[in-house]
Amino acid sequence: MDRTGSPISRRRLLGLVGGGAVAAGTGGGVLVGRASAGASGEPDPTSLVFGFHGPHQAGIVTPAQDRLHFAAFDVTASSRDDLITLLRRRTVAADRMVRGLGAGPFGPAGGPYQAPPDDTGEALGLPPAGLTLTFGVGAARSSPPPTAPTASASPAGGPGP
């Protein structure tokens, strides 16, 4: 109660009404913003799918993405056929992942009971979101691997000459 005996003062009433108007305006602005974003014709970025196979390499001619990961691996395939098999398997897995599927046909929870899963499940339930994958093979794979000196090449058992 204020000095006049009223449970709420005029100043407090105007403050409450003004605060309510600001809240309503903000809420309305958010709703209008969401409605206009959906009506703008922009695709939902999580639903973007860039095919792994095509006339151009995905990730090169597609829009820039907001995240990027690099990974480098040493290929230990001992023969050309082993390397071809490895790259073919990775190609199949990459094609599935850019479409929002698991890396393998069974996924993280399916497949034979005693076999390891063919997908670790990090992206389980996530959309493709414009994922692109690019493979590169360095020049080192185009020549035979260098032979390391053996322990018998040095009298002290250390590195050879």
N, C-alpha and C positions, 0 to 999 in steps of 0.2 A: 504494500500500500504506500502511496505517496502522501504528500501533505494535504491534498484535497480529499482524501478518503477513498479515492478510486483505486482499484486493484492494479491498474497499469497506467502509466503516464502517457501523455500524447507523444512525447519524445521517444519513448520505448516502443509505442505502437507504430510510429512512422519508421523506426529502425527495423522492426520486424517485417513490415510490409515491404520496405526497400530491399531487405535481405532476401525475402521470398521472391521478389521480382528478378533479382540478379540470379538466383539459383534456377528459376524457371527459364530465364533467357539463356543461361549457360547450357542447361539440359536440352533446350530446343535447338541451340546451335550445334550441339553434338549430334543430335538426331538428323538435322538437315544436312550436316557434313557427311554423315555416313550414307544417307540416302543419295546424295549427289555423287559420292565416290562410287557407289554401285551403279549409278546410271551413266557414268562417264564413258563406259565402253572399255575401260581398262580391264584386262584379264586379271584374275586373282593370281598373284605371283606364285602361290603354292601349287597351283594347278598346271603351271607351264611344263611342257614335255618337249624336249629337243631330242629327236631320234639319234641313236648312236650311229646308224648307217645313213649315208646320204651323199649328195654331190659335194658337200662341204663339211669339213670337220667341225663338229659341234664344239662350242667353247672358243672358237676362233672368230666366227662370223655371227655369233649370237650376242645378245646384249650383255654388257658387263654385269657380273654378279657381285653381291655384297660380301661374299666370303670366298676364300681361296686356300687350298691346302696343297702343298707339294710333298711328294715322297720319293725317295730314291732307294733303289734296291740293287744289290749285286745279284745278277742271275748266275746260278751255279749249274745250269743245265750242261750236261757233258757232251751232248750231241745236238746237231741241227734239228733232228726230229723231236728231241725232248723240248727244245726251245719253241718249236712250232706248236707242239701240244700245249705247253704252258700258255702261250699267247692266245691260242684258240679258246682255251678255257676261260681266260681272263676276259676275252671279247664277249663271250656268252654271258658271263656274270655282269659285265659293264652294261650290256644291252638291256638286261633285266632291271638293273638298278636305276638307269635313267628313266625307265617307265614306271618307277615306284614299286617294283616287285623286289622280292628277296634275291640275294645273290645266286641262290640255287633253287631247284624246283621244290625241295622239301621245306626250306626255311629253317628258322632257329628251333622250332619245336617238333618238326616232323622227321620222317625218314626212318631207316632201320634203327632199332633200339640200341644195338651195340656199336653203331657208327657215330662218329662225331657229327654235329650239325653242319650243314653246308652254308650256313649264314649265322653270324654271331648275334644278330638281332638288334643292333644299335638303332636302326631306322625302322623298326617294326611299327607299322601303323602310320608312318609319316608319308606325306605326298611326295611326288617327284621334285617339286619346287625348282624346276629348271636345271636340275643336276646335269653337268657335263663331265665326262672323263676323257683324258687325253693320255695316250701311252707314247713313250719315246724310247728308242733304243740307241745307246751311244755307240760310238765308233769302235770301242773295245770289243764288241761282240762280232765285228766283221773280220777279226783276225784271231788265230788260235791263242789261247791264254799263254802267257810266258811261263816257262818252266823255272821253278825255284831251284836254287842250288841245293844239293843234298849235303848231308853232314860229312860225307866222305870226300867232298870237294875241297875241304880245308883240313890241314893236318891238326889243327887245334879243335876241330869239330864245330867251329863257328861259321860265319858266313863265308862263302867262297870268294874268289878274287873279283 
